[in-house]
Amino acid sequence: MPGLLILIVIGAAAGVLATRLMGARVDMPTALVLGVIGAILGGVGLRLLVTVGGWAVTFVLAVLASMALIWVWQRLRR
């Protein structure tokens, strides 16, 4: 359970960073939610493939997954 809480916090930070890196025009709650979803998808899903690496790898994967999710979000909003 503490791992999930940490993943949510990392995801929120990753979502904010990902929206800034991509220049996405989303409000803060949307950036946080997309980041958390991205962290869960990226962190949990890819953790099955990557068994060693720690929280730094999780953060990088969360940012990448958040960026992918933001890209999809932007395409769907058009």
ChimeraX commands (.cxc) that place a marker at each C-alpha (Angstrom):
marker #1 position 0.00,0.00,0.00 radius 0.5
marker #1 position 2.77,2.53,0.73 radius 0.5
marker #1 position 4.18,1.72,-2.71 radius 0.5
marker #1 position 0.89,2.76,-4.33 radius 0.5
marker #1 position 0.85,6.03,-2.40 radius 0.5
marker #1 position 4.40,6.79,-3.52 radius 0.5
marker #1 position 3.43,5.89,-7.08 radius 0.5
marker #1 position 0.51,8.35,-6.91 radius 0.5
marker #1 position 2.80,11.15,-5.66 radius 0.5
marker #1 position 5.40,10.36,-8.32 radius 0.5
marker #1 position 2.65,10.25,-10.94 radius 0.5
marker #1 position 1.31,13.65,-9.95 radius 0.5
marker #1 position 4.78,15.19,-10.22 radius 0.5
marker #1 position 5.41,13.35,-13.49 radius 0.5
marker #1 position 2.13,14.61,-14.94 radius 0.5
marker #1 position 3.00,18.21,-14.18 radius 0.5
marker #1 position 6.50,17.76,-15.61 radius 0.5
marker #1 position 5.18,15.94,-18.68 radius 0.5
marker #1 position 2.65,18.69,-19.46 radius 0.5
marker #1 position 5.41,21.30,-19.19 radius 0.5
marker #1 position 7.80,19.30,-21.39 radius 0.5
marker #1 position 5.10,18.81,-24.02 radius 0.5
marker #1 position 3.72,22.33,-23.81 radius 0.5
marker #1 position 0.25,20.89,-23.18 radius 0.5
marker #1 position -2.43,23.40,-22.26 radius 0.5
marker #1 position -4.24,21.58,-19.48 radius 0.5
marker #1 position -5.31,22.73,-16.05 radius 0.5
marker #1 position -3.50,21.49,-12.94 radius 0.5
marker #1 position -6.09,18.88,-11.85 radius 0.5
marker #1 position -6.04,17.34,-15.35 radius 0.5
marker #1 position -2.23,17.27,-15.35 radius 0.5
marker #1 position -2.23,15.56,-11.95 radius 0.5
marker #1 position -4.84,12.97,-12.95 radius 0.5
marker #1 position -3.12,12.20,-16.25 radius 0.5
marker #1 position 0.17,11.86,-14.40 radius 0.5
marker #1 position -1.26,9.48,-11.82 radius 0.5
marker #1 position -2.90,7.36,-14.52 radius 0.5
marker #1 position 0.32,7.42,-16.49 radius 0.5
marker #1 position 2.31,6.42,-13.42 radius 0.5
marker #1 position 0.00,3.54,-12.68 radius 0.5
marker #1 position 0.05,2.33,-16.27 radius 0.5
marker #1 position 3.76,2.98,-16.75 radius 0.5
marker #1 position 4.97,2.12,-13.27 radius 0.5
marker #1 position 2.93,-1.00,-12.66 radius 0.5
marker #1 position 2.73,-2.23,-16.24 radius 0.5
marker #1 position 6.37,-1.74,-17.12 radius 0.5
marker #1 position 7.54,-2.87,-13.69 radius 0.5
marker #1 position 6.52,-6.33,-14.79 radius 0.5
marker #1 position 9.24,-6.05,-17.44 radius 0.5
marker #1 position 11.78,-4.18,-15.33 radius 0.5
marker #1 position 12.40,-5.91,-12.03 radius 0.5
marker #1 position 15.47,-3.92,-10.96 radius 0.5
marker #1 position 15.95,-0.15,-10.96 radius 0.5
marker #1 position 14.18,1.45,-8.04 radius 0.5
marker #1 position 12.18,4.67,-7.84 radius 0.5
marker #1 position 14.36,6.59,-10.33 radius 0.5
marker #1 position 13.37,4.18,-13.09 radius 0.5
marker #1 position 9.75,4.38,-11.95 radius 0.5
marker #1 position 9.85,8.18,-12.19 radius 0.5
marker #1 position 11.32,8.12,-15.71 radius 0.5
marker #1 position 8.74,5.55,-16.82 radius 0.5
marker #1 position 5.96,7.58,-15.19 radius 0.5
marker #1 position 7.03,10.72,-17.08 radius 0.5
marker #1 position 7.15,8.82,-20.38 radius 0.5
marker #1 position 3.78,7.19,-19.80 radius 0.5
marker #1 position 2.29,10.53,-18.75 radius 0.5
marker #1 position 3.62,12.15,-21.92 radius 0.5
marker #1 position 2.08,9.37,-24.02 radius 0.5
marker #1 position -1.25,9.73,-22.22 radius 0.5
marker #1 position -1.19,13.53,-22.64 radius 0.5
marker #1 position -0.52,13.06,-26.36 radius 0.5
marker #1 position -3.55,10.77,-26.63 radius 0.5
marker #1 position -5.63,13.20,-24.53 radius 0.5
marker #1 position -4.72,16.09,-26.83 radius 0.5
marker #1 position -5.67,14.06,-29.93 radius 0.5
marker #1 position -9.03,13.09,-28.44 radius 0.5
marker #1 position -9.88,16.69,-27.50 radius 0.5
marker #1 position -9.52,17.92,-31.10 radius 0.5
marker link #1:1,2 radius 0.2
marker link #1:2,3 radius 0.2
marker link #1:3,4 radius 0.2
marker link #1:4,5 radius 0.2
marker link #1:5,6 radius 0.2
marker link #1:6,7 radius 0.2
marker link #1:7,8 radius 0.2
marker link #1:8,9 radius 0.2
marker link #1:9,10 radius 0.2
marker link #1:10,11 radius 0.2
marker link #1:11,12 radius 0.2
marker link #1:12,13 radius 0.2
marker link #1:13,14 radius 0.2
marker link #1:14,15 radius 0.2
marker link #1:15,16 radius 0.2
marker link #1:16,17 radius 0.2
marker link #1:17,18 radius 0.2
marker link #1:18,19 radius 0.2
marker link #1:19,20 radius 0.2
marker link #1:20,21 radius 0.2
marker link #1:21,22 radius 0.2
marker link #1:22,23 radius 0.2
marker link #1:23,24 radius 0.2
marker link #1:24,25 radius 0.2
marker link #1:25,26 radius 0.2
marker link #1:26,27 radius 0.2
marker link #1:27,28 radius 0.2
marker link #1:28,29 radius 0.2
marker link #1:29,30 radius 0.2
marker link #1:30,31 radius 0.2
marker link #1:31,32 radius 0.2
marker link #1:32,33 radius 0.2
marker link #1:33,34 radius 0.2
marker link #1:34,35 radius 0.2
marker link #1:35,36 radius 0.2
marker link #1:36,37 radius 0.2
marker link #1:37,38 radius 0.2
marker link #1:38,39 radius 0.2
marker link #1:39,40 radius 0.2
marker link #1:40,41 radius 0.2
marker link #1:41,42 radius 0.2
marker link #1:42,43 radius 0.2
marker link #1:43,44 radius 0.2
marker link #1:44,45 radius 0.2
marker link #1:45,46 radius 0.2
marker link #1:46,47 radius 0.2
marker link #1:47,48 radius 0.2
marker link #1:48,49 radius 0.2
marker link #1:49,50 radius 0.2
marker link #1:50,51 radius 0.2
marker link #1:51,52 radius 0.2
marker link #1:52,53 radius 0.2
marker link #1:53,54 radius 0.2
marker link #1:54,55 radius 0.2
marker link #1:55,56 radius 0.2
marker link #1:56,57 radius 0.2
marker link #1:57,58 radius 0.2
marker link #1:58,59 radius 0.2
marker link #1:59,60 radius 0.2
marker link #1:60,61 radius 0.2
marker link #1:61,62 radius 0.2
marker link #1:62,63 radius 0.2
marker link #1:63,64 radius 0.2
marker link #1:64,65 radius 0.2
marker link #1:65,66 radius 0.2
marker link #1:66,67 radius 0.2
marker link #1:67,68 radius 0.2
marker link #1:68,69 radius 0.2
marker link #1:69,70 radius 0.2
marker link #1:70,71 radius 0.2
marker link #1:71,72 radius 0.2
marker link #1:72,73 radius 0.2
marker link #1:73,74 radius 0.2
marker link #1:74,75 radius 0.2
marker link #1:75,76 radius 0.2
marker link #1:76,77 radius 0.2
marker link #1:77,78 radius 0.2
view
